[in-house]
């Protein structure tokens, strides 16, 4: 008779609907090893939407608050992993936001375990995808900025920095003022030159969010961010280019931004981006969408720059290019509309 294979890192799981209540009951065991095994089995079960729904609606989440303060770092780490799996679904994100778990969870941003800190950032990033989640995390923005600065000094793993930047970007799109008050523009400026394209992408996305308010536009000009953004327009990553173009698009609305960009000779770079045609045979629909975003942001930036006399004079020489993109019947409707607006502004006369 063959022996039964038992995974010593997992707790035995009851059948069907009894599994989740049984495992949550075992989380109250005094032995840390028992709690770890129960958490590992619960994480396995949360890949099943039916079991996840049962865990969320069965009133079990309140038991996790004690585990977030557990003395054992492995228990804290696996509890955060469980929350990360729960927040993969909207019902889990809503339940976490409605619970009392967010304050103790945020305390683990300073946890001694790198794995625990990484799982906390994963949970916060998923919460920030919801407007209600981003609103709930606004109070954490100064702390996230501080963590980002510490991670920069300690060379924290790339994933944690990307997650932190992405969370800050989501929160700043809702309200950029907390990040601006925390010296966010200066900090993000250093991240724009990072060797990792993922960090550059998220830093540029956060900078685009910070450049929406007038105060953010002024800080972008005062902190000498525009030269870095103009350089990113020629980045190899399309998303980095698009986010940089979006930040420039927002900043050139004010006169200082226009003048600085004209001094940086950004018009030829933007025109090159606008003139690039998307390959029709390209099978990657997502890449075409990113390229479209880049072209639209570039056209809108050119439209704002055309409001300056020097910008209009230079763009009048390139009017055939803008006209071609505004009239081509095969052109994307959104790109054609943005090009038509640019043509109207360039050709405007008093």
SERO-4910 file (N, C-alpha, C, O; in steps of 0.05 Angstrom, whole numbers):
BEGIN
 pado doro    nc1    nc2    nc3   cac1   cac2   cac3    cc1    cc2    cc3    oc1    oc2    oc3
  Unk    A     17    -24      0      0      0      0     18     25      0     36     28     17
  Unk    A     12     42    -19     29     67    -21     24     85      2      1     87     12
  Unk    A     45     98     11     43    117     33     29    143     24     30    150      1
  Unk    A     16    156     43      2    181     37     22    204     38     37    207     58
  Unk    A     23    221     17     41    243     16     28    267     31      6    276     23
  Unk    A     41    277     51     30    300     67     51    322     66     74    318     72
  Unk    A     42    346     58     60    369     58     62    380     86     42    389     97
  Unk    A     85    380     98     88    389    126     84    419    129     81    429    152
  Unk    A     85    434    107     83    463    109     54    472    106     48    496    109
  Unk    A     35    453    102      7    459     99     -9    445    121     -2    423    130
  Unk    A    -31    458    129    -49    446    148    -69    428    133    -76    435    110
  Unk    A    -78    407    144    -99    391    131   -124    408    126   -132    424    143
  Unk    A   -137    403    104   -159    420     95   -185    403     96   -186    382     84
  Unk    A   -205    414    109   -231    400    109   -244    401     82   -236    417     64
  Unk    A   -265    386     78   -278    384     52   -298    407     48   -312    415     66
  Unk    A   -298    418     23   -319    437     15   -320    462     32   -300    475     38
  Unk    A   -345    469     40   -350    494     54   -339    494     82   -339    515     95
  Unk    A   -330    471     92   -319    471    119   -289    479    120   -278    484    141
  Unk    A   -277    481     97   -248    486     96   -241    513    107   -223    515    125
  Unk    A   -254    534     98   -247    561    106   -252    566    136   -234    575    150
  Unk    A   -275    558    147   -279    562    176   -259    546    193   -249    555    214
  Unk    A   -253    521    183   -234    505    198   -206    518    200   -194    519    221
  Unk    A   -196    528    177   -170    540    176   -168    566    192   -148    572    205
  Unk    A   -189    582    190   -189    607    206   -190    601    236   -179    616    252
  Unk    A   -203    578    243   -202    570    271   -174    562    280   -167    568    303
  Unk    A   -159    550    262   -132    542    269   -113    566    271    -91    563    283
  Unk    A   -121    589    261   -104    613    264   -102    622    292    -85    639    299
  Unk    A   -119    612    310   -119    620    338   -102    601    355   -100    604    379
  Unk    A    -89    582    342    -71    564    357    -48    579    368    -38    597    356
  Unk    A    -38    571    392    -16    585    405     11    580    391     29    597    393
  Unk    A     14    557    377     39    551    364     42    566    338     23    566    322
  Unk    A     64    580    334     69    595    309     69    576    285     59    584    264
  Unk    A     80    552    288     81    534    266     53    526    256     48    523    232
  Unk    A     34    523    275      6    517    267     -7    540    252    -21    536    232
  Unk    A     -1    564    261    -12    588    247      0    590    219    -14    597    200
  Unk    A     25    585    217     38    586    190     26    566    171     21    572    148
  Unk    A     22    541    181     10    520    163    -18    528    155    -26    524    132
  Unk    A    -34    538    173    -61    546    167    -61    569    146    -78    569    128
  Unk    A    -43    588    150    -42    610    131    -34    601    103    -44    610     83
  Unk    A    -15    582    102     -6    571     76    -29    557     62    -32    560     38
  Unk    A    -45    542     77    -68    528     64    -89    548     56   -102    545     35
  Unk    A    -93    569     72   -113    589     64   -105    604     39   -121    610     22
  Unk    A    -79    609     36    -69    622     12    -75    605    -13    -82    615    -34
  Unk    A    -71    578     -9    -78    560    -31   -107    562    -39   -115    561    -62
  Unk    A   -124    563    -18   -153    563    -23   -163    589    -36   -183    588    -51
  Unk    A   -149    611    -31   -158    637    -41   -156    639    -72   -165    659    -83
  Unk    A   -143    620    -84   -143    620   -114   -170    610   -125   -175    613   -149
  Unk    A   -186    600   -108   -213    591   -115   -233    614   -108   -236    621    -85
  Unk    A   -245    627   -128   -263    650   -123   -285    644   -103   -293    661    -88
  Unk    A   -295    619   -103   -317    612    -85   -307    612    -56   -321    622    -38
  Unk    A   -283    602    -51   -272    602    -24   -264    631    -16   -268    638      8
  Unk    A   -255    646    -35   -248    674    -29   -273    689    -20   -273    704     -1
  Unk    A   -295    686    -35   -320    699    -29   -330    690     -1   -340    707     14
  Unk    A   -326    665      6   -334    655     32   -317    668     54   -328    675     75
  Unk    A   -291    671     49   -274    684     69   -281    713     74   -280    723     96
  Unk    A   -289    727     52   -295    755     54   -322    760     67   -325    777     85
  Unk    A   -342    744     59   -369    749     69   -375    734     95   -396    739    107
  Unk    A   -357    717    104   -363    701    128   -354    714    154   -356    702    175
  Unk    A   -344    739    152   -336    753    176   -310    743    188   -306    745    212
  Unk    A   -292    733    171   -267    722    181   -244    742    181   -224    738    195
  Unk    A   -247    764    165   -224    782    162   -215    795    188   -191    801    192
  Unk    A   -233    799    207   -226    811    232   -205    796    248   -191    807    264
  Unk    A   -204    770    243   -185    753    257   -156    759    248   -137    752    263
  Unk    A   -153    771    225   -126    776    215   -112    799    228    -87    801    226
  Unk    A   -127    816    242   -114    840    254    -94    831    275    -72    843    277
  Unk    A   -100    810    290    -81    801    311    -56    789    297    -34    792    307
  Unk    A    -60    775    274    -38    763    261    -19    784    249      5    779    246
  Unk    A    -30    807    241    -12    828    231      7    839    252     27    852    246
  Unk    A      0    834    277     17    843    299     32    819    312     43    822    334
  Unk    A     31    796    299     44    772    310     74    776    314     87    790    299
  Unk    A     85    762    334    113    764    339    130    750    318    153    756    314
  Unk    A    118    730    305    133    714    285    132    728    258    111    733    247
  Unk    A    155    735    246    156    749    221    144    733    198    132    744    179
  Unk    A    146    706    199    134    690    179    104    691    179     91    691    158
  Unk    A     92    693    203     63    695    205     54    722    194     34    723    179
  Unk    A     69    744    200     61    770    189     64    770    159     46    781    145
  Unk    A     85    758    149     89    757    120     67    742    105     56    751     85
  Unk    A     60    718    116     39    702    103     12    715    106     -6    711     89
  Unk    A      7    729    128    -18    743    131    -21    765    110    -42    769     98
  Unk    A      1    779    104      0    800     83     -3    787     56    -16    798     38
  Unk    A      9    763     52      5    749     27    -24    741     23    -35    742      1
  Unk    A    -37    732     45    -65    725     44    -82    750     36   -100    747     19
  Unk    A    -76    773     47    -90    797     40    -85    805     11   -103    815     -2
  Unk    A    -61    800      2    -55    806    -26    -72    789    -45    -82    799    -65
  Unk    A    -76    763    -38    -93    746    -54   -122    754    -52   -136    753    -72
  Unk    A   -131    763    -29   -158    772    -26   -164    797    -43   -186    799    -54
  Unk    A   -144    815    -44   -149    840    -59   -146    836    -89   -147    856   -104
  Unk    A   -142    812    -98   -142    807   -127   -169    810   -139   -172    814   -163
  Unk    A   -190    809   -122   -218    812   -131   -229    838   -118   -222    845    -96
  Unk    A   -247    850   -132   -259    875   -123   -273    872    -96   -271    889    -79
  Unk    A   -286    849    -92   -301    845    -67   -281    844    -43   -287    853    -21
  Unk    A   -257    833    -48   -236    832    -28   -225    860    -21   -220    866      2
  Unk    A   -222    876    -42   -212    903    -38   -232    920    -22   -225    935     -4
  Unk    A   -258    917    -29   -279    932    -15   -280    923     14   -284    939     32
  Unk    A   -278    897     19   -279    887     46   -256    897     63   -260    903     86
  Unk    A   -232    897     51   -209    907     66   -211    936     73   -204    945     95
  Unk    A   -222    952     54   -226    981     59   -247    986     81   -245   1005     96
  Unk    A   -266    967     83   -287    970    103   -279    959    130   -294    963    150
  Unk    A   -257    946    131   -248    933    156   -230    952    172   -225    975    164
  Unk    A   -220    942    194   -202    957    212   -173    949    207   -156    954    224
  Unk    A   -167    936    184   -141    924    180   -121    944    168    -96    940    170
  Unk    A   -130    966    157   -112    984    143    -91    997    161    -68    998    154
  Unk    A    -98   1007    185    -78   1018    203    -56    999    211    -32   1005    209
  Unk    A    -63    974    221    -41    956    228    -26    947    203     -2    941    205
  Unk    A    -39    945    180    -25    937    156     -4    959    148     18    952    141
  Unk    A    -11    984    151      7   1005    144     31   1007    162     53   1016    155
  Unk    A     28    997    187     50    997    206     72    978    197     95    981    205
  Unk    A     64    958    181     84    938    172    101    949    149    119    934    139
  Unk    A     97    974    141    115    986    121    144    988    133    163    989    118
  Unk    A    146    987    159    172    989    172    180    962    184    197    960    201
  Unk    A    167    940    175    173    914    186    202    906    180    214    914    161
  Unk    A    212    889    198    240    880    195    244    860    172    266    857    163
  Unk    A    222    848    164    224    827    143    220    840    115    199    852    110
  Unk    A    239    838     97    236    849     70    212    836     55    198    850     40
  Unk    A    207    811     59    185    797     46    158    808     56    139    812     40
  Unk    A    157    814     82    132    826     93    128    854     81    105    860     73
  Unk    A    149    870     80    146    897     69    137    896     40    120    911     31
  Unk    A    148    877     25    141    874     -3    111    867     -6     97    878    -23
  Unk    A    101    848     11     73    841      9     55    864     17     33    867      6
  Unk    A     64    880     36     48    903     44     45    922     20     23    932     15
  Unk    A     67    927      6     65    945    -17     47    933    -39     34    948    -53
  Unk    A     48    907    -42     30    894    -62      1    899    -55    -16    905    -72
  Unk    A     -6    896    -29    -33    900    -20    -42    929    -25    -63    935    -36
  Unk    A    -25    948    -16    -32    977    -19    -35    984    -48    -52   1000    -55
  Unk    A    -18    973    -65    -20    979    -93    -46    970   -105    -58    984   -122
  Unk    A    -55    947    -97    -81    937   -107   -104    954    -96   -124    959   -111
  Unk    A   -102    962    -72   -123    979    -60   -125   1006    -75   -146   1017    -79
  Unk    A   -102   1016    -83   -101   1042    -97   -114   1042   -124   -119   1063   -136
  Unk    A   -119   1018   -135   -132   1016   -161   -161   1026   -160   -172   1034   -180
  Unk    A   -173   1024   -136   -200   1035   -132   -198   1064   -123   -181   1071   -107
  Unk    A   -216   1081   -134   -216   1109   -124   -220   1111    -94   -207   1128    -81
  Unk    A   -237   1094    -83   -241   1094    -54   -215   1085    -39   -209   1095    -18
  Unk    A   -200   1067    -52   -175   1058    -40   -154   1080    -41   -140   1084    -22
  Unk    A   -152   1093    -64   -133   1115    -66   -140   1137    -46   -122   1150    -35
  Unk    A   -165   1142    -42   -174   1163    -23   -166   1154      6   -157   1171     22
  Unk    A   -169   1129     12   -162   1119     39   -132   1120     44   -123   1122     66
  Unk    A   -116   1118     22    -87   1118     25    -74   1145     23    -50   1148     26
  Unk    A    -90   1166     18    -78   1193     16    -63   1201     41    -43   1215     40
  Unk    A    -73   1193     64    -60   1200     89    -32   1186     91    -15   1195    107
  Unk    A    -28   1165     76     -3   1151     77     18   1162     57     41   1153     57
  Unk    A     10   1181     40     28   1191     19     54   1201     30     75   1194     20
  Unk    A     54   1219     51     80   1228     62     97   1205     72    122   1206     68
  Unk    A     85   1185     83    100   1162     93    112   1146     69    134   1136     70
  Unk    A     96   1143     48    105   1128     25    128   1143     11    147   1131      1
  Unk    A    127   1170     12    149   1186      1    174   1181     17    196   1179      6
  Unk    A    171   1180     44    194   1175     61    206   1148     56    230   1144     55
  Unk    A    188   1128     53    198   1100     47    212   1099     20    232   1085     17
  Unk    A    202   1115      1    215   1115    -25    243   1127    -24    262   1118    -37
  Unk    A    246   1147     -7    272   1159     -3    291   1140     11    315   1138      4
  Unk    A    281   1126     31    297   1106     45    305   1083     27    328   1073     28
  Unk    A    287   1074     10    293   1052     -8    314   1061    -28    330   1044    -37
  Unk    A    313   1086    -36    333   1096    -54    361   1095    -42    381   1088    -55
  Unk    A    363   1101    -16    389   1100     -2    398   1072      3    422   1066      3
  Unk    A    379   1054      8    386   1026     15    386   1008    -10    390    983     -7
  Unk    A    381   1018    -33    380   1002    -58    360    979    -54    366    956    -60
  Unk    A    336    986    -46    315    966    -42    309    953    -69    314    965    -90
  Unk    A    297    929    -68    291    915    -92    274    931   -111    257    947   -102
  Unk    A    278    927   -137    264    942   -157    233    940   -154    219    959   -157
  Unk    A    223    916   -148    194    912   -146    182    930   -126    160    941   -130
  Unk    A    195    933   -103    183    949    -81    182    979    -90    162    992    -85
  Unk    A    203    988   -103    203   1016   -113    181   1020   -134    168   1041   -134
  Unk    A    178   1001   -152    157   1003   -173    130   1003   -160    113   1020   -168
  Unk    A    125    986   -141     99    985   -127     93   1011   -112     71   1022   -113
  Unk    A    114   1021    -98    110   1046    -83    104   1069   -102     86   1086    -97
  Unk    A    119   1071   -124    114   1093   -144     87   1090   -156     73   1110   -161
  Unk    A     78   1066   -162     52   1061   -174     30   1070   -155     10   1082   -164
  Unk    A     33   1063   -130     13   1071   -110     12   1101   -107    -10   1113   -106
  Unk    A     35   1114   -106     36   1143   -105     23   1156   -129     10   1177   -127
  Unk    A     27   1144   -153     15   1154   -177    -15   1153   -176    -29   1172   -183
  Unk    A    -26   1130   -167    -55   1127   -164    -67   1148   -144    -87   1160   -150
  Unk    A    -53   1151   -122    -63   1170   -102    -61   1199   -112    -79   1215   -107
  Unk    A    -40   1205   -126    -35   1233   -136    -54   1240   -158    -60   1263   -163
  Unk    A    -64   1220   -173    -84   1226   -194   -110   1235   -181   -125   1250   -192
  Unk    A   -115   1225   -156   -139   1234   -142   -134   1261   -128   -152   1278   -129
  Unk    A   -111   1265   -116   -104   1290   -103    -73   1291   -101    -60   1276    -87
  Unk    A    -62   1310   -116    -33   1312   -118    -21   1328    -95      4   1328    -91
  Unk    A    -37   1343    -80    -26   1361    -60    -10   1348    -38     11   1358    -31
  Unk    A    -18   1324    -27     -1   1312     -7     26   1305    -16     46   1308     -2
  Unk    A     29   1295    -41     55   1288    -52     71   1313    -57     96   1313    -52
  Unk    A     59   1334    -67     73   1359    -72     83   1371    -46    105   1383    -45
  Unk    A     67   1369    -25     76   1380      1     98   1363     13    111   1372     32
  Unk    A    103   1339      3    124   1321     14    149   1322     -4    164   1303     -4
  Unk    A    152   1343    -19    176   1346    -36    177   1323    -57    198   1313    -64
  Unk    A    153   1316    -67    151   1294    -86    165   1299   -113    176   1281   -124
  Unk    A    163   1324   -123    175   1330   -149    205   1326   -149    217   1314   -167
  Unk    A    218   1335   -128    247   1332   -125    255   1303   -123    274   1295   -136
  Unk    A    240   1287   -108    246   1259   -104    242   1244   -130    259   1227   -138
  Unk    A    220   1249   -144    214   1235   -169    234   1242   -191    239   1226   -209
  Unk    A    245   1266   -189    264   1274   -210    288   1255   -211    297   1248   -232
  Unk    A    297   1246   -187    320   1228   -187    311   1200   -198    328   1187   -210
  Unk    A    287   1193   -193    277   1167   -203    274   1166   -233    276   1145   -245
  Unk    A    271   1189   -245    267   1190   -274    293   1181   -289    291   1173   -312
  Unk    A    315   1182   -276    341   1175   -288    350   1147   -280    373   1139   -285
  Unk    A    333   1132   -267    340   1105   -257    346   1086   -280    335   1089   -302
  Unk    A    364   1067   -275    371   1049   -297    349   1030   -304    348   1019   -326
  Unk    A    330   1025   -286    307   1007   -291    285   1021   -307    276   1042   -298
  Unk    A    277   1010   -330    255   1023   -345    229   1022   -330    212   1040   -334
  Unk    A    225   1002   -313    200   1001   -298    198   1023   -277    177   1035   -274
  Unk    A    220   1029   -265    221   1052   -246    218   1078   -260    204   1096   -251
  Unk    A    231   1081   -283    228   1106   -299    199   1109   -308    188   1131   -307
  Unk    A    186   1087   -316    158   1089   -325    140   1099   -303    124   1117   -307
  Unk    A    142   1086   -279    125   1094   -257    131   1122   -246    113   1136   -238
  Unk    A    157   1129   -246    165   1156   -237    153   1177   -256    144   1198   -247
  Unk    A    154   1172   -282    143   1191   -301    113   1192   -299    101   1214   -302
  Unk    A    100   1170   -293     71   1170   -289     63   1186   -265     44   1202   -265
  Unk    A     79   1183   -243     73   1199   -219     79   1228   -224     64   1245   -214
  Unk    A    100   1234   -239    106   1262   -245     84   1275   -262     77   1298   -259
  Unk    A     72   1259   -280     50   1269   -296     26   1276   -278     13   1297   -282
  Unk    A     21   1260   -257     -1   1266   -239      5   1290   -222    -13   1306   -217
  Unk    A     31   1294   -214     38   1317   -198     38   1343   -214     35   1365   -202
  Unk    A     40   1341   -240     41   1365   -257     13   1375   -265     11   1394   -280
  Unk    A     -8   1363   -254    -35   1373   -260    -41   1399   -246    -50   1418   -259
  Unk    A    -37   1401   -219    -43   1427   -206    -23   1448   -215     -1   1442   -223
  Unk    A    -31   1473   -212    -13   1496   -219     12   1495   -203     34   1500   -213
  Unk    A     10   1489   -177     33   1487   -160     52   1466   -169     77   1469   -168
  Unk    A     41   1444   -179     58   1422   -189     73   1431   -214     96   1424   -218
  Unk    A     59   1445   -232     72   1456   -256     96   1474   -249    117   1472   -261
  Unk    A     91   1491   -229    113   1510   -221    136   1494   -210    159   1501   -216
  Unk    A    131   1474   -194    153   1459   -182    168   1444   -203    193   1441   -201
  Unk    A    155   1433   -223    168   1419   -245    188   1438   -259    210   1430   -266
  Unk    A    180   1463   -263    197   1483   -275    220   1491   -257    243   1493   -265
  Unk    A    214   1495   -231    234   1504   -212    255   1483   -206    278   1490   -201
  Unk    A    247   1458   -206    265   1436   -199    281   1425   -223    294   1405   -221
  Unk    A    280   1439   -245    294   1431   -269    287   1402   -278    305   1387   -285
  Unk    A    262   1396   -277    253   1369   -285    249   1367   -315    252   1346   -327
  Unk    A    242   1389   -328    237   1388   -357    260   1378   -374    255   1362   -392
  Unk    A    285   1385   -369    307   1373   -385    308   1343   -383    314   1329   -402
  Unk    A    302   1332   -359    301   1303   -356    278   1291   -372    281   1270   -385
  Unk    A    255   1304   -370    231   1294   -384    235   1295   -415    228   1276   -429
  Unk    A    248   1316   -424    253   1318   -453    272   1295   -462    269   1284   -483
  Unk    A    291   1289   -445    309   1266   -451    294   1240   -452    300   1222   -468
  Unk    A    274   1236   -435    258   1212   -434    240   1208   -459    231   1186   -464
  Unk    A    236   1230   -474    220   1227   -498    234   1209   -519    221   1199   -537
  Unk    A    260   1205   -515    274   1187   -533    282   1161   -520    299   1147   -529
  Unk    A    268   1154   -498    272   1129   -484    264   1106   -502    247   1109   -520
  Unk    A    276   1082   -497    269   1059   -513    242   1047   -506    230   1033   -521
  Unk    A    232   1054   -482    206   1043   -472    184   1063   -480    185   1086   -473
  Unk    A    164   1053   -494    142   1070   -504    126   1082   -480    118   1105   -482
  Unk    A    122   1066   -460    107   1076   -436    122   1099   -422    110   1118   -413
  Unk    A    148   1096   -420    164   1118   -409    161   1143   -426    157   1165   -415
  Unk    A    163   1140   -452    159   1163   -470    132   1176   -467    130   1200   -465
  Unk    A    111   1159   -466     84   1170   -463     80   1185   -437     68   1207   -437
  Unk    A     90   1174   -415     86   1187   -389    102   1214   -388     93   1233   -377
  Unk    A    126   1213   -400    142   1238   -401    128   1259   -418    127   1282   -411
  Unk    A    117   1250   -441    102   1269   -458     78   1280   -443     71   1304   -447
  Unk    A     65   1263   -427     42   1273   -411     50   1294   -391     35   1313   -387
  Unk    A     72   1290   -378     81   1309   -358     89   1335   -372     83   1357   -361
  Unk    A    102   1334   -395    108   1358   -410     82   1372   -419     80   1396   -418
  Unk    A     63   1356   -429     37   1367   -437     24   1383   -415     13   1404   -420
  Unk    A     25   1373   -391     13   1387   -368     29   1413   -361     17   1433   -355
  Unk    A     55   1411   -363     72   1433   -353     72   1457   -372     73   1480   -364
  Unk    A     70   1451   -398     72   1473   -418     47   1490   -419     45   1508   -435
  Unk    A     28   1484   -402      4   1501   -401     11   1528   -390     -1   1548   -397
  Unk    A     30   1529   -371     38   1555   -360     61   1566   -377     75   1552   -391
  Unk    A     64   1593   -375     83   1607   -393    112   1598   -387    127   1594   -406
  Unk    A    119   1595   -361    146   1586   -355    152   1559   -367    174   1555   -377
  Unk    A    133   1541   -367    137   1515   -379    141   1517   -409    158   1503   -420
  Unk    A    126   1534   -422    129   1538   -451    157   1548   -457    170   1537   -475
  Unk    A    165   1569   -443    191   1581   -449    214   1561   -445    233   1560   -460
  Unk    A    213   1546   -422    234   1527   -417    235   1505   -438    257   1497   -446
  Unk    A    212   1495   -446    212   1474   -467    222   1484   -494    236   1470   -508
  Unk    A    215   1509   -501    225   1520   -526    256   1524   -525    270   1520   -544
  Unk    A    266   1532   -501    295   1535   -498    309   1508   -500    332   1506   -509
  Unk    A    294   1486   -492    306   1459   -494    303   1447   -521    311   1424   -526
  Unk    A    291   1462   -540    288   1453   -568    272   1427   -569    280   1407   -581
  Unk    A    249   1427   -555    233   1402   -554    216   1398   -578    207   1376   -583
  Unk    A    211   1420   -594    192   1417   -616    201   1396   -637    184   1380   -644
  Unk    A    226   1395   -645    234   1373   -664    229   1345   -653    222   1327   -668
  Unk    A    234   1342   -627    230   1315   -615    200   1308   -615    193   1285   -622
  Unk    A    183   1326   -608    155   1321   -608    144   1316   -636    127   1299   -640
  Unk    A    154   1331   -655    146   1327   -683    154   1300   -694    140   1288   -709
  Unk    A    178   1291   -685    187   1264   -694    168   1243   -682    162   1223   -696
  Unk    A    159   1246   -658    141   1227   -645    114   1227   -660    102   1206   -663
  Unk    A    105   1251   -668     79   1253   -681     81   1241   -709     62   1230   -719
  Unk    A    104   1244   -722    107   1234   -750    110   1204   -752    106   1193   -773
  Unk    A    117   1191   -729    120   1162   -730     93   1149   -734     74   1154   -719
  Unk    A     91   1132   -754     66   1118   -760     66   1091   -746     86   1077   -745
  Unk    A     43   1084   -734     40   1057   -722     40   1036   -744     26   1039   -763
  Unk    A     55   1015   -739     56    994   -759     29    979   -760     20    968   -739
  Unk    A     16    979   -783    -10    966   -786     -8    936   -781    -27    924   -770
  Unk    A     14    925   -788     16    896   -785     24    888   -757     25    864   -751
  Unk    A     28    907   -739     36    900   -712     13    887   -698     -9    898   -696
  Unk    A     18    863   -688     -4    847   -676    -10    854   -648    -31    848   -637
  Unk    A      8    868   -635      5    875   -607    -13    899   -604     -5    922   -608
  Unk    A    -39    894   -597    -58    916   -595    -51    935   -572    -55    959   -573
  Unk    A    -40    923   -550    -32    940   -527    -10    959   -535    -11    982   -526
  Unk    A      9    950   -551     31    968   -559     20    991   -577     29   1013   -575
  Unk    A      1    984   -594    -11   1005   -611    -25   1026   -594    -25   1050   -600
  Unk    A    -38   1016   -573    -53   1035   -555    -33   1053   -541    -38   1077   -538
  Unk    A    -10   1043   -532     10   1059   -519     21   1080   -539     26   1103   -532
  Unk    A     26   1071   -564     36   1090   -584     16   1112   -589     23   1135   -593
  Unk    A     -9   1105   -590    -31   1125   -594    -30   1145   -572    -32   1169   -577
  Unk    A    -28   1136   -547    -27   1154   -524     -3   1174   -527     -6   1198   -521
  Unk    A     20   1163   -535     44   1179   -538     39   1201   -559     46   1224   -555
  Unk    A     27   1194   -582     22   1213   -603      2   1235   -594      6   1258   -600
  Unk    A    -19   1227   -580    -39   1246   -571    -27   1266   -551    -31   1290   -553
  Unk    A    -11   1256   -532      2   1273   -513     21   1293   -527     23   1316   -520
  Unk    A     36   1283   -547     54   1299   -562     40   1321   -577     49   1344   -578
  Unk    A     17   1314   -589      1   1334   -604    -10   1355   -585    -10   1379   -592
  Unk    A    -18   1348   -562    -29   1367   -542     -7   1385   -532    -12   1409   -527
  Unk    A     17   1374   -528     39   1390   -519     46   1411   -541     52   1434   -535
  Unk    A     46   1402   -566     52   1420   -589     30   1442   -590     36   1465   -597
  Unk    A      5   1435   -584    -16   1454   -585    -12   1477   -565    -15   1500   -571
  Unk    A     -3   1469   -541      2   1489   -520     27   1506   -528     27   1530   -523
  Unk    A     47   1493   -539     72   1508   -547     66   1527   -570     80   1547   -573
  Unk    A     46   1521   -586     38   1539   -608     26   1565   -598     24   1584   -614
  Unk    A     19   1567   -573      8   1591   -562     30   1612   -557     24   1636   -554
  Unk    A     55   1603   -557     77   1622   -555     86   1631   -582     86   1614   -601
  Unk    A     93   1656   -586    100   1666   -613    122   1649   -626    120   1642   -650
  Unk    A    143   1644   -612    165   1628   -623    156   1600   -630    164   1589   -651
  Unk    A    139   1588   -614    129   1562   -620    112   1561   -644    114   1543   -661
  Unk    A     94   1582   -647     77   1583   -671     93   1587   -696     87   1575   -717
  Unk    A    114   1604   -694    130   1609   -718    144   1583   -727    145   1578   -751
  Unk    A    154   1567   -709    168   1543   -717    148   1521   -726    154   1506   -745
  Unk    A    125   1521   -714    105   1500   -722     92   1507   -748     82   1489   -762
  Unk    A     90   1533   -756     79   1540   -782     96   1527   -804     85   1520   -826
  Unk    A    122   1523   -799    139   1511   -819    133   1481   -822    138   1469   -842
  Unk    A    121   1469   -801    115   1440   -801     85   1435   -804     75   1414   -798
  Unk    A     71   1456   -813     42   1453   -815     33   1430   -833     13   1417   -827
  Unk    A     47   1424   -855     38   1401   -872     37   1375   -857     19   1359   -861
  Unk    A     55   1370   -838     55   1346   -822     30   1344   -805     16   1324   -804
  Unk    A     24   1366   -791      0   1367   -774    -25   1365   -790    -44   1351   -782
  Unk    A    -25   1378   -813    -49   1377   -831    -54   1348   -841    -76   1339   -842
  Unk    A    -32   1335   -848    -34   1308   -858    -47   1289   -837    -63   1272   -843
  Unk    A    -38   1292   -812    -49   1275   -791    -77   1283   -784    -92   1267   -772
  Unk    A    -85   1307   -790   -113   1316   -783   -133   1310   -804   -157   1311   -799
  Unk    A   -124   1303   -829   -142   1299   -851   -142   1270   -861   -160   1263   -876
  Unk    A   -122   1254   -855   -121   1227   -865   -145   1211   -856   -150   1208   -832
  Unk    A   -161   1200   -876   -185   1185   -868   -179   1159   -853   -195   1150   -837
  Unk    A   -155   1148   -857   -148   1123   -843   -137   1128   -815   -131   1109   -801
  Unk    A   -133   1153   -808   -122   1160   -782   -141   1154   -760   -166   1156   -763
  Unk    A   -130   1148   -737   -147   1143   -713   -163   1169   -707   -152   1191   -709
  Unk    A   -188   1165   -699   -205   1188   -694   -195   1207   -673   -196   1231   -676
  Unk    A   -185   1196   -651   -175   1212   -629   -150   1228   -637   -147   1251   -630
  Unk    A   -132   1214   -652   -108   1228   -661   -116   1250   -681   -104   1272   -681
  Unk    A   -134   1244   -699   -143   1264   -719   -155   1288   -705   -150   1311   -713
  Unk    A   -171   1284   -684   -183   1306   -670   -161   1323   -656   -163   1348   -657
  Unk    A   -142   1310   -643   -120   1325   -630   -103   1341   -650    -95   1363   -645
  Unk    A    -99   1329   -674    -84   1343   -695   -100   1367   -706    -88   1387   -712
  Unk    A   -126   1364   -708   -142   1386   -718   -141   1409   -699   -140   1432   -707
  Unk    A   -142   1404   -673   -139   1425   -653   -112   1439   -655   -111   1464   -653
  Unk    A    -91   1423   -659    -64   1435   -662    -63   1453   -687    -52   1475   -685
  Unk    A    -75   1445   -709    -75   1461   -733    -90   1487   -729    -81   1508   -738
  Unk    A   -112   1486   -715   -128   1510   -710   -112   1530   -693   -112   1554   -699
  Unk    A    -97   1520   -673    -82   1538   -656    -58   1550   -671    -52   1573   -669
  Unk    A    -44   1533   -687    -21   1542   -702    -28   1563   -723    -13   1582   -727
  Unk    A    -51   1560   -735    -59   1578   -757    -77   1601   -747    -87   1617   -763
  Unk    A    -81   1603   -721    -98   1624   -711    -85   1652   -716    -61   1655   -713
  Unk    A   -102   1670   -723    -93   1698   -727   -113   1716   -712   -136   1710   -711
  Unk    A   -103   1738   -701   -120   1757   -687   -141   1770   -705   -157   1786   -696
***
